[in-house]
Amino acid sequence: MPEDLSSMQPLAELEVYLLEELLEYQEDRLAELDSGKLARTSPVVVGNFLERLNVDDRRQVLRALSEPVASEILAEMDAEDSAEVVEAMREHRALAILESLERDDAADVIGQLEDVTQERLLSKLNPKTAAEVRSLLKYGPDTAGGVMNPHVGTVRASMSVDEAIQHIRKIKEELEHIFYLYVVDDEKHLQGVLSARDLIMALPTQKVSAIMRTELKGVCKADEDREAVALAMADSNFLALPVVDTEGKLLGIVEHDDVIDIIQSEATEDFQRLVGAGPDESIHDDVFFSEKRRVPWLAVNVFTAYLAGGVIFMFRHQIEELSMLAVFIPILASLSGNTGAQTLAIAIRSLALGEMKPADNTTVCLREGFKGLISGIIIGAIGAILAYFMTDRLDLASVVFAAMAISMSLGGLAGALIPIILKNFDFDPAQSSSIFLTAVTDVTSSLIFLSLGVWFLL
C-alpha cells in the first residue's frame, strides 16, 4: 500500500533551510551549509541569519552563493550590515553585487560607506549604474528621493496604445514592477498616468492621451519626508507614487514594498524612542553600540526619578507619623502613570498620522484630562474601598479617592501635553516621552497624595 501522500512533506520544504535550522550552525560549522539549499532559501531568512553573524562569517556564507543571489540577500538586510559585508569583500565581487542590486538598494548600501570607499566603488561601477546611484545619493535616506526607484515605465501622450506596448516591451528588463505607466513630455515633465490594465484593455489605435488620467494624486516631491510618502500611499491606496523634482520632472517611483519597509522602520523607531532606546538599535547589536544610545536617556531618568524622590523626602517627617501613607504612594504613581501612558500612545499616533492639528491642541488636552478624571473617579472609588478594608479608616480612604481622581486627571492631561510640547519645539514627539511622562506623574501623584494626607489626616 503506498504511503499516504497527505503525510509526506512537500519537496520544496525539504530543499530549503528554516531559520531555526540555520541558527544551529555555529561559526565553526558554517562550511557545512549546503550552498544549493541555501540558494533556494528565502533571502529574508538568510538575511536574518547573517545579521546575527560577524562580518567575516557573513562573507564566508555569501562566498558560496552567486552574485545575484547574494545581492537579493543583502537587499533584505539592514543597509549598515550590508555595507560592512560589501566593504570587506574583494572589490570585483563587491562591484558585481552592487550591479545586481536594485538602484535604490545599491544607494542605501553605498550611502553607509565612508566617502573615500563610496567614490572608489562608484568610479569603477558601470557608468550608467554609477550615475543613477549618485543621483539617489543626493537625497537624504529619509526622503522620497532616497527611497525611490529611478527605473519607471514612461510613455508619450502622442503614442498609440500599440506603440506604447512595444516601447514597454523594449525596456522591460529595466523595470522591477509595472503597476502604472507615467506619461511624460520630451523633458520628462509628468503629464499623466495610466495603469497597465488601462493600456491592455484599450484599442491598439487609440492614443495614450485619450486614456491617460491627468488628475494626478499622491505626487511626491523628492525632498519630502518618507513618512509623509507612506501616509500618502495609505490614503490613496496606490501601489506606487511618482516622485518629481521642483520643476515637475519625473525622477522615479516609491513602490508599495518600500512603503511597507518605511512603516515598519518608523513604527520601530517611534516605539524605541518612546522608552529612550536608540531608534536604529537591534537586539543583536554590540554592547557598547547600544549603551551609547541608552545611557544618555537613563541619565536624564536619574534626575527625573530624584524629583519624585525629593517630594517624598519633603514629607519624610509626616510619613514617619503616619507610615500608612507610604503604602499608597507607588499605587498612585502607577495608576496615574498608566493613565498618562494610554493617552500618550494615542497622542503620538495621532501626531504621526497628521490627525491632530495645532488648532486641536487645547481641546485634545482638556478632553484627555476629563477622560483621566472620569477614570480616576471610577478607579479611585475601587481604590478607596480597598484602602478602607486595609486600614479601617474612612478618612484615609477618602484621601486615596481624591488623590486618585486628581492625579489620574493630570496623568491624562500630561499624556497629551508632553508630545505636543515636544513637537512645538521641533523634537520628535516619540523621543523619550515616556521618561518625561513618568517624571510628571510620579511627582504630581506623590505631591497631591501626601499634601492631602497632611491636610486631612495629621
C-alpha positions in Angstrom: 0.0 0.0 0.0 1.6 3.4 -1.0 2.3 5.8 1.8 -0.4 8.4 2.3 0.6 11.5 0.2 -1.0 13.8 2.7 1.5 12.8 5.3 4.5 13.5 3.1 6.4 16.8 3.4 6.4 18.9 0.2 9.7 18.6 -1.7 10.1 22.4 -1.7 10.2 22.3 2.1 12.9 19.7 2.1 15.2 21.8 -0.1 15.3 25.0 1.8 16.6 26.0 5.2 14.4 27.2 8.0 15.8 30.0 10.2 15.8 27.6 13.2 18.0 25.2 11.2 20.4 27.9 10.2 20.7 29.1 13.8 22.0 25.7 14.8 25.1 26.3 12.6 27.7 27.8 14.9 30.6 29.8 13.5 32.8 26.8 13.2 30.1 24.8 11.2 29.3 27.4 8.5 31.3 25.4 6.0 28.8 22.5 6.4 26.0 24.6 4.9 24.6 23.2 1.6 25.1 26.1 -1.0 22.4 24.8 -3.2 19.9 24.5 -0.4 21.0 27.9 0.8 20.4 29.5 -2.6 16.9 28.2 -2.6 16.1 29.5 0.8 14.2 32.8 1.1 16.6 35.8 1.1 14.7 37.2 4.1 15.5 34.0 6.1 19.2 34.0 5.1 19.5 37.8 5.7 18.0 37.4 9.2 20.6 34.7 9.9 23.5 36.7 8.6 22.7 39.7 10.7 23.5 37.6 13.7 27.0 36.8 12.5 30.1 38.9 12.4 31.2 40.3 9.1 33.8 37.6 8.3 31.3 34.9 8.8 28.8 36.7 6.6 31.4 36.8 3.9 32.0 33.1 4.3 28.4 32.2 3.8 27.9 34.6 0.9 31.0 33.3 -0.8 29.2 30.1 -1.6 26.4 31.9 -3.5 26.3 33.7 -6.8 26.3 37.4 -7.0 22.6 37.7 -8.0 21.6 35.5 -5.0 24.0 37.3 -2.7 22.5 40.7 -3.8 19.0 39.5 -3.0 20.1 38.6 0.5 21.9 41.8 1.1 18.9 43.8 -0.1 16.9 42.2 2.8 19.4 43.0 5.4 19.9 46.3 7.3 21.8 48.7 5.0 24.5 49.2 7.6 25.1 45.4 7.9 25.1 45.0 4.2 27.6 47.8 3.8 30.0 46.2 6.2 30.0 43.0 4.1 30.4 44.8 0.8 33.3 46.8 2.2 35.1 43.6 3.4 34.6 41.8 0.1 37.1 41.7 -2.8 36.5 44.6 -5.0 35.5 42.7 -8.1 32.8 40.8 -6.2 31.6 43.9 -4.4 31.1 45.6 -7.7 29.3 42.6 -9.2 26.9 42.5 -6.3 26.2 46.3 -6.4 25.4 46.0 -10.1 22.9 43.2 -9.3 21.2 45.3 -6.6 18.2 47.5 -7.5 19.4 51.0 -7.7 17.7 52.3 -4.6 19.1 49.3 -2.6 22.6 49.9 -4.0 22.3 53.6 -3.0 21.3 52.6 0.5 24.3 50.3 0.9 26.8 52.7 -0.7 25.4 55.5 1.4 26.6 53.7 4.5 30.2 53.6 3.4 32.9 56.1 4.0 33.2 58.9 1.4 36.5 57.5 0.1 35.1 54.0 -0.3 32.0 55.3 -1.9 34.0 57.2 -4.5 36.3 54.3 -5.2 33.4 51.9 -5.9 31.3 54.4 -7.8 34.2 55.2 -10.1 34.5 51.5 -11.0 30.8 50.7 -11.5 29.1 50.7 -14.9 28.8 54.5 -15.7 25.0 54.2 -16.1 24.7 52.5 -12.7 27.1 54.9 -11.0 25.1 57.9 -12.4 21.8 56.5 -11.2 23.2 55.7 -7.7 24.8 59.2 -7.5 21.5 60.8 -8.3 19.9 58.9 -5.4 22.7 59.7 -3.0 21.9 63.4 -3.5 18.8 62.9 -1.4 18.6 62.0 2.3 17.8 58.4 3.2 14.6 59.6 5.0 13.2 61.4 1.9 11.2 60.3 -1.1 14.2 60.7 -3.3 16.2 58.5 -1.0 13.8 55.6 -1.2 12.6 55.9 -4.8 13.3 53.5 -7.7 14.6 55.5 -10.7 13.5 52.8 -13.1 10.0 53.7 -14.1 7.8 52.9 -17.1 7.2 56.1 -19.2 5.3 56.7 -22.4 4.5 59.7 -24.5 1.0 61.2 -24.9 1.3 61.1 -28.7 2.0 57.4 -28.8 -0.7 54.9 -29.9 -1.6 52.1 -27.5 0.2 49.6 -29.7 3.4 51.8 -29.8 3.3 52.2 -26.0 3.1 48.4 -25.5 6.0 47.9 -27.9 8.0 50.5 -26.1 7.4 48.9 -22.7 8.5 45.5 -24.1 11.8 47.1 -25.1 12.6 48.4 -21.6 11.0 45.6 -19.6 14.4 44.4 -18.3 14.9 47.7 -16.6 11.6 47.7 -14.8 11.1 45.9 -11.5 7.3 46.4 -11.5 4.8 47.8 -14.0 1.9 48.9 -11.9 1.4 52.2 -13.6 2.8 53.9 -16.7 3.6 57.6 -16.5 3.1 60.0 -19.4 5.9 62.5 -19.8 7.0 65.0 -22.4 10.4 65.3 -24.0 11.8 67.0 -21.0 10.3 64.3 -18.6 7.7 66.6 -17.1 4.9 64.5 -15.6 1.7 64.9 -17.6 -0.5 61.9 -16.7 -0.7 58.3 -15.6 -2.4 55.1 -16.7 -2.5 51.6 -15.4 -1.1 48.6 -17.2 -4.7 47.4 -17.3 -5.8 50.6 -19.0 -3.2 50.0 -21.7 -4.1 46.4 -22.3 -7.8 47.0 -22.4 -7.6 49.9 -24.8 -7.8 49.6 -28.6 -4.4 49.4 -30.4 -5.1 52.5 -32.4 -6.1 54.7 -29.5 -3.8 57.4 -28.4 -2.3 57.4 -24.9 -3.6 60.9 -24.4 -7.2 59.6 -24.8 -6.9 57.0 -22.0 -4.5 58.7 -19.6 -5.6 60.4 -16.4 -4.4 64.0 -15.9 -5.7 64.5 -12.4 -2.6 63.2 -10.5 -2.9 62.2 -6.9 -0.1 61.3 -4.5 2.7 63.0 -6.4 5.7 63.4 -4.1 8.5 65.9 -4.0 12.0 64.4 -4.0 12.8 66.1 -0.7 9.5 65.1 1.0 9.8 63.1 4.2 9.4 59.4 3.6 6.9 59.1 6.4 4.7 61.6 4.7 5.1 59.5 1.5 3.9 56.4 3.4 0.9 58.2 4.7 0.1 59.5 1.2 0.2 55.9 -0.2 -2.0 54.7 2.7 -4.5 57.4 1.9 -4.5 56.8 -1.9 -4.3 53.0 -1.8 -2.0 53.2 -4.9 0.7 50.6 -5.5 3.3 53.2 -6.4 3.7 57.0 -6.1 5.6 59.2 -8.6 8.4 61.4 -7.4 9.1 64.7 -9.1 11.7 67.5 -8.7 10.8 71.2 -8.2 10.2 71.6 -11.9 7.7 68.7 -12.1 10.1 66.3 -13.9 9.6 62.6 -13.1 12.5 61.2 -11.1 11.2 57.8 -10.1 8.6 56.0 -8.1 8.2 54.9 -4.5 6.7 51.4 -4.5 4.4 49.6 -2.0 7.2 47.3 -0.8 9.3 50.3 0.1 6.4 51.9 1.9 6.0 48.7 4.0 9.6 48.9 5.0 9.2 52.6 5.8 6.1 52.0 8.0 7.9 49.2 9.8 11.0 51.2 10.3 9.2 54.3 11.5 7.0 52.3 13.9 10.1 50.6 15.3 11.9 53.9 15.7 9.0 55.6 17.4 8.5 52.7 19.8 12.2 52.5 20.7 12.5 56.3 21.1 9.4 56.3 23.3 11.4 54.5 26.0 14.8 56.1 25.4 16.4 53.3 23.3 18.3 54.1 20.1 16.0 54.3 17.0 18.4 52.2 15.0 19.2 49.7 17.7 18.7 46.0 17.3 18.7 43.2 19.9 21.8 41.8 18.2 23.8 45.0 18.4 27.2 45.3 20.1 27.0 46.1 23.8 28.8 49.4 23.5 26.8 50.4 20.5 23.6 50.0 22.5 25.0 51.6 25.6 25.9 54.8 23.8 22.2 55.2 22.8 20.7 54.2 26.1 22.8 55.7 28.8 22.1 59.4 28.0 18.4 59.0 28.4 18.9 56.8 31.5 21.0 59.7 32.9 18.0 62.0 32.3 15.8 59.4 34.0 18.1 59.6 37.1 17.3 63.3 37.6 13.6 62.9 36.9 13.4 60.0 39.3 15.1 62.1 42.0 12.5 64.8 41.6 9.9 62.2 42.7 12.2 61.1 45.5 12.6 64.8 46.5 8.8 65.1 47.0 8.8 62.1 49.4 11.9 63.5 51.2 10.0 66.7 51.8 7.2 64.8 53.6 9.5 62.3 55.4 8.5 63.5 58.9 4.8 63.3 58.1 5.3 59.8 56.7 7.1 58.8 60.0 4.0 60.0 61.9 1.6 58.1 59.6 3.6 55.3 57.9 0.5 54.0 56.1 0.9 56.9 53.7 4.0 55.2 52.2 1.9 52.2 51.2 -0.2 54.1 48.7 2.5 56.2 47.1 3.5 53.6 44.5 -0.2 52.7 43.8 -1.0 56.4 43.0 2.2 56.7 40.8 1.4 53.5 38.9 -2.2 54.4 38.2 -1.5 58.0 37.1 1.4 56.8 35.0 -0.7 54.2 33.2 -3.4 56.7 32.6 -0.9 59.0 31.0 0.7 56.2 29.0 -2.7 55.3 27.4 -3.1 58.9 26.3 0.5 59.2 25.2 0.3 56.3 22.9 -2.9 57.7 21.2 -1.5 61.2 21.0 1.8 60.2 19.4 0.0 58.0 16.9 -2.4 60.9 16.0 0.5 63.3 15.6 2.4 60.9 13.4 -0.6 60.3 11.2 -1.4 64.0 10.9 -4.8 63.5 12.6 -4.1 66.2 15.2 -3.6 69.8 14.1 -2.3 72.8 16.2 -5.9 74.1 16.5 -6.9 70.9 18.2 -4.3 71.1 21.0 -6.3 72.8 23.7 -9.4 70.7 23.0 -7.4 67.5 23.0 -5.6 68.3 26.3 -8.9 69.2 28.1 -10.7 66.2 26.7 -7.9 63.8 27.8 -7.7 65.4 31.2 -11.5 64.9 31.6 -11.2 61.3 30.5 -8.5 60.8 33.1 -10.8 62.4 35.7 -13.7 60.0 34.8 -11.3 57.1 35.0 -9.9 58.5 38.3 -13.4 58.7 39.9 -14.2 55.1 38.9 -10.8 53.6 39.8 -10.5 55.9 42.8 -13.8 54.5 44.2 -12.4 51.0 43.9 -9.1 52.1 45.4 -10.9 53.8 48.3 -12.9 50.7 49.1 -9.7 48.6 49.2 -7.9 51.2 51.3 -10.8 51.2 53.8 -10.6 47.4 54.1 -6.8 47.6 54.6 -6.8 50.4 57.2 -10.3 50.5 58.6 -10.0 54.3 58.2 -12.7 56.2 56.3 -10.6 59.4 56.2 -7.6 57.7 54.6 -9.9 56.0 52.1 -11.3 59.4 51.2 -7.8 60.9 50.7 -6.9 57.9 48.4 -10.1 58.5 46.4 -9.5 62.3 45.9 -5.8 61.8 45.1 -6.5 59.1 42.5 -9.2 61.3 40.8 -6.9 64.3 40.7 -3.6 62.6 39.8 -5.2 60.4 37.0 -6.8 63.5 35.5 -3.4 65.2 35.5 -1.9 62.0 34.0 -4.3 62.1 31.1 -3.5 65.8 30.6 0.2 65.2 30.7 0.0 62.3 28.3 -1.5 64.6 25.7 0.5 67.7 26.5 4.1 66.3 26.6 4.2 65.1 22.9 2.5 68.4 21.8 5.2 70.4 23.6 8.0 68.3 22.1 6.5 68.8 18.6 6.2 72.6 19.1 9.9 72.7 19.9 10.7 70.6 16.8 11.6 67.5 18.7 10.3 64.1 17.7 7.1 63.6 19.8 8.1 60.0 20.4 11.6 60.9 21.7 11.6 59.6 25.3 8.1 61.0 26.0 7.6 58.2 28.5 10.6 59.3 30.6 9.2 62.8 30.9 5.7 61.5 31.5 6.9 59.2 34.3 8.6 62.1 36.0 5.5 64.3 35.8 3.1 61.6 37.0 5.4 60.4 39.8 6.0 63.9 41.1 2.4 65.1 40.9 0.7 62.0 42.2 3.1 61.8 45.2 2.8 65.6 45.9 -1.0 65.5 45.7 -1.5 62.4 47.8 1.0 63.5 50.5 -0.4 67.0 50.6 -3.9 65.8 51.0 -2.8 63.3 53.7 -1.0 66.0 55.7 -4.0 68.4 55.5 -6.7 65.9 56.4 -5.0 63.1 58.4 -2.4 64.8 60.6 
